[in-house]
Amino acid sequence: MNRHERRKQKKNSSSNLQVQKLLIEAIKLHTQKKYLSAEKIYKDLFNNNPNNYDVLRHLGILYQDLGKFEEAFKFFTKALKIRPNGFEVLNNLGTIHTINKNYELALKCFTKSFELANSYVPSINNLAGLYHKLNRPRQALEYAEKAVSLQDENPIAINQHAKALIINNHLEDAVEILKKLNFDYPENSDFKVNLAAAYRELGDFKKSDEIVNHEFNKDYKSLSFFIPYVMSKKNKLKNKHIEYYNSQIDDDNSTKDDRVLICHALFNYFKNQNDPEKAIRYLVNGNKLQYSLKKFHFEDEEKYFLKIINLFNVVPKLKIKNFVKIGRPIFICGMPRSGTTLCEQILSSHSEVHGAGELSYLAESSGIGKIINPSQKEIDEFEQTITNSKKLLNAREKYLSLLNSHNKGNVTYVSDKMPHNFILIGFIKLILPESKIIFCKRDPMDNCFSLYSHKFIELSHQYSYDQEMLGKYYKLHQRLMNYWIEKYNEDIFELDNEELVNNQEELSRKLVDFCDLNWEDNCLNFHLNKRQVRTASIEQVRKPINKNSIGAWKKYEKYLQDLMLSLK
């Protein structure tokens, strides 16, 4: 190396050291939330080093923290071009896709990041969080446990682990973890929110309300505590609370997601205050905003239902040698909000039935992946499964294996209460002929109003936020169910919610008898059942049966004309 080359190398080394020094300074300011000062240094570094991976990535992180997601995406994309195998920036891109609800792209980014660096905890945590958001419990727990095994004192990983335990029905373990987290990090509101939610699922409303009420009274502008606070009929809002949240609805700087949540919270509040005129205006406004986030493709769903019918018109029976005697499935299905939770609560009060809640296992085993609005690729995969006896037997074994993980007491039945399994009744009859199928139904307007007035997680059940679309989807579900009932006749128990409410013991006895079980009086005292409940019916099933929900829509009739016309 000659003198000129040595000087050049020394100059480059000195320049790199200066860049690193300034970058560390900017990151420090960024961490202290001194965003303007951090941005100035980042930008100066970028102008002089436009191809520096770390500078590009941290500029992206800054803009993400400032809510400038398009700018953040631009810098993350540039960083990825500089370093295509940059596992850190792939994780950052996955976060932006998650914020924008592009979950498939987010999953690809997080997965690629994990494959490139399988001990990088941020991407592992994000995988656990995304699977939690997508309601895929097994995968959420798998990655959450991996993150904790790598960093067992990382509070974010520990919190994610607790959340994964909750959706995997390990609620007591989750509560203990969250109690310790709240002790160790008393100022972290996320940990308090999760502990309150866990107590609520356990049916310990007193402890849940203590946390929520305390935190709301401390800071009423915290949306995380405002929502559960107004759900309680005991709680009253002051004018300043209502004025503040109305201003948030009108503020274009508030995200649509937050505005939707506020609208639904105020709907529930004024409904509980017996002010239907105020309540319904918030509901209609909130649902319009929610539906604008993502349109529901009814025509695709209609073709999908027709495809299901055509497939099962010709599919041959599968020969199964040995029927399962312990841990047999009971499928409780129907439209959401049709009484499926109540049905499971009654059955799981029997000593020979374990209620496992809403499980995604049937869709996983079938190849269709997601039951609502599947892609053409997923529908093709499903068709390949049901026309191949080997794949069908594999699907049977996979489902039973997953279901058996819930059967700790070796009971006769384990119930799967995923409502939309009604679409896959033909598949159930094919691979699990020994199972029991219960179809829950309800008065169409009662059912549809209950759907319309409920805020589902993320973008699931988008059909329910538009009145005309909701009515069309409900009738589509009726057409498919008429087909299944005609085809399988005596093998499906139809449980009418209104009839159950009016004749509780008679219908409960028929339900238990359908499952070939002896009657137990505990089935009448289902509200004393302490099992975990993870649906919107969490409070109703902790109380004896009442008729409050029958005809509840009539208070709002003049605002529901589109729904009524659509159901005709």
Secondary structure, 3 states (H helix, E strand, C coil): CCHHHHHHHHHHHHHHHHHHHHHHHHHHHHHCCCHHHHHHHHHHHHHHCCCCHHHHHHHHHHHHHCCCHHHHHHHHHHHHHHCCCCHHHHHHHHHHHHHCCCHHHHHHHHHHHHHHCCCCHHHHHHHHHHHHHCCCHHHHHHHHHHHHHHCCCCHHHHHHHHHHHHHCCCHHHHHHHHHHHHHHCCCCHHHHHHHHHHHHHHCCHHHHHHHHHHHHHHCCCCHHHHHHHHHCCCCCCCHHHHHHHHHHHHCCCCCHHHHHHHHHHHHHHHHHCCCHHHHHHHHHHHHHHHHHHCCCCHHHHHHHHHHHHHHHHHCCCCCCCCCCCCCEEEEEEECCCCCHHHHHHHHHCCCCEEECCCCCHHHHHHCCCCCCCCCHHHHHHHHHHHCCHHHHHHHHHHHHHHHHCCCCCCCCEEEECCHHHHHHHHHHHHHCCCCEEEEEECCHHHHHHHHHCCCCCCCCCHHHHCHHHHHHHHHHHHHHHHHHHHHHHHHEEEEEHHHHHHCHHHHHHHHHHHCCCCCCHHHHHHHHCCCCCCCCCCCHHHCCCCCCCCCHHHHHHHHCHHHHHHHC
